[in-house]
Amino acid sequence: MSEITRRGLAAAPLALAAVQATAAPKAAAPASPWPDATETAARIRRKEITAAEAVEAAIERAEALQPVLNILVNSDFDRAIDKVAAGAPAGPFGGVPFLVKDLEDYRGLPTRAGSRSLAASPPAAEQKPYIDAFDRAGLVTLGKSATPEFGLLPSTEPLATGATHNPWDLTRSPGGSSGGSAAAVASGVVPVAHGTDGGGSLRIPASHCGLFGLKPSRGRMIGTRGDTKVTDYAVQHVLSRSVRDSAAVFALTEDAAAGARYAPVGLVSTPVRRKLRVGLVVEDGRGHSPSPEVVAATEGAGKLLESLGHHVEPTRWPVDGGRFIQDFLLLWASDAARTVEEIAKAAGHRPDETMFEPFTLGLAEMFRKTPASVLGPALQGLQAAALAYDTWFPAHLLDVVISPVLSTPPPLLGEIGPSVPFETLVPRLIDYVGYTPLHNIAGAPAISVPLYWTEAGLPVGTQIAARAGQERMLFELAYQLEQARPWAQRVPGVHALSVRRSPGAA
């Protein structure tokens, strides 16, 4: 169970009523039962609420929903309250409550990465420049959100802290590896939260939790200029309910200094104005079809785009999906092996299941058993896949490609958890996550947009991807889709509206 500690709180409003935004010109507030980060910041600036009230209300929600969802692995409530005691911090999002995923260091909090091997980690003394940008934006971090061990699995069920539950159905996975952040945003605990994406870890939980999630281009964000190789596949951004929140945080955290790899996007606040050529992919790279509900979601998104005037045509992935997924799995295994070796060496302990999960050990063992002669061709295969992806768009005159995010709606907890035998789990993962890793290897941006809910009320995202550097086009298209088929008014079964309000709260 997560460790949650705090001091007593004064009565604070929950600020959950639907409102009209004024903070972001041209980007109107989507109809929602609770305000997004942009509107929360605007309310604080208008002095309708104080930053302390916004933060204390979020803490109240976190305390109420933590026992149900298990979204936090440690809290920083006292320090968060202290940060806003004298007023809102400087920055466009001054006073807005926030979470940092527990794969990244946040100064003053331990980083345990969902692993028992790091249970005794001391508080971090430093943090990356990218995390500094959140602080400069005025976001107030309440704590660290749950992640699977080292972010290796696409479901947040670490043995160290227990499973995180999907607020749309508590028996199902919220996805991973940014599952704690996604569940927190979807349930209304915080309006926006940090995530990372090394093979789909922002897009997967966005799909499963009915959120908007963007994976940026390699080298786009602050502090990532040195990421130039296909092996630099992990990126960072946020999960949000509104497109404008994601776009605003992106503008504050992209590398906009002299010498940046890409021309800065800036704040995107309007829908796309031109008609796009859209490629539609339904099968994965191995030619396997997803579940009927995912097919319906993807084809429905294609029809929606056609109704908006875009040209949609079927296409195929530009790579051999069978070869690609094996090469990617080997890269995944190499990182697991290195992590296990480094932690075990520092601990002076032989790696075993008291320290690491069976899946992590299985990946490390797989890598150790791989002949050295295989590693070079695997890397070459990934490089070839990145080139094939980049040339796919101009070769077929495509602006964007839409596809599923995953092969199924949110699975039951345990189906792809860390205790499933390695030999069983790997084929399941290959079938399940066949649509997202290519963009990490290609260094290209991709989004998950929540346009479909199943008859059982489970969200299914649609992935939209482009060439490297084309985040502006994705944001603009997302705004258009958000207006055409709004999603922010949808509320999961477990949500902040069910939290008992403090005496005298609004």
Stockholm file with secondary structure:
# STOCKHOLM 1.0

chainA/1-506         MSEITRRGLAAAPLALAAVQATAAPKAAAPASPWPDATETAARIRRKEITAAEAVEAAIERAEALQPVLNILVNSDFDRAIDKVAAGAPAGPFGGVPFLVKDLEDYRGLPTRAGSRSLAASPPAAEQKPYIDAFDRAGLVTLGKSATPEFGLLPSTEPLATGATHNPWDLTRSPGGSSGGSAAAVASGVVPVAHGTDGGGSLRIPASHCGLFGLKPSRGRMIGTRGDTKVTDYAVQHVLSRSVRDSAAVFALTEDAAAGARYAPVGLVSTPVRRKLRVGLVVEDGRGHSPSPEVVAATEGAGKLLESLGHHVEPTRWPVDGGRFIQDFLLLWASDAARTVEEIAKAAGHRPDETMFEPFTLGLAEMFRKTPASVLGPALQGLQAAALAYDTWFPAHLLDVVISPVLSTPPPLLGEIGPSVPFETLVPRLIDYVGYTPLHNIAGAPAISVPLYWTEAGLPVGTQIAARAGQERMLFELAYQLEQARPWAQRVPGVHALSVRRSPGAA
#=GR chainA/1-506 SS CCCCCCCCCCCCCCCCSCCCCCSSTTSCCCCCSSCCHHHHHHHHHTTSSCHHHHHHHHHHHHHHHHHHHCCEEEECHHHHHHHHTTSCCSSTTTTCEEEEETTSCBTTBBCCTTCGGGTTCCBCSCCCHHHHHHHHTTCEEEEEECCSGGGCSSSCCCTTTCCCCBTTBTTBCCCSSSHHHHHHHHTTSSSEEEEEESSSTTHHHHHHHTCEEEECCTTCBTTCTTCCSTTCCCEEEEEESSHHHHHHHHHHHBCCSTTCSSCCCCCCCSCCCSCCEEEECCSCTTSCCCCHHHHHHHHHHHHHHHHTTCEEEECCCSSCHHHHHHHHHHHHHHHHHHHHHHHHHHHTSCCCTTTSCHHHHHHHHHHHHSCHHHHHHHHHHHHHHHHHHHHHHHHTTCSEEEEESSSSSSCBTTTTCTTSCHHHHHHHHHHHSCSSHHHHHHTCCEEEEEEEECTTSCEEEEEEECSTTCHHHHHHHHHHHHHHSCCTTCCCSSCGGGSCCCTTCC
#=GC SS_cons         CCCCCCCCCCCCCCCCSCCCCCSSTTSCCCCCSSCCHHHHHHHHHTTSSCHHHHHHHHHHHHHHHHHHHCCEEEECHHHHHHHHTTSCCSSTTTTCEEEEETTSCBTTBBCCTTCGGGTTCCBCSCCCHHHHHHHHTTCEEEEEECCSGGGCSSSCCCTTTCCCCBTTBTTBCCCSSSHHHHHHHHTTSSSEEEEEESSSTTHHHHHHHTCEEEECCTTCBTTCTTCCSTTCCCEEEEEESSHHHHHHHHHHHBCCSTTCSSCCCCCCCSCCCSCCEEEECCSCTTSCCCCHHHHHHHHHHHHHHHHTTCEEEECCCSSCHHHHHHHHHHHHHHHHHHHHHHHHHHHTSCCCTTTSCHHHHHHHHHHHHSCHHHHHHHHHHHHHHHHHHHHHHHHTTCSEEEEESSSSSSCBTTTTCTTSCHHHHHHHHHHHSCSSHHHHHHTCCEEEEEEEECTTSCEEEEEEECSTTCHHHHHHHHHHHHHHSCCTTCCCSSCGGGSCCCTTCC
//
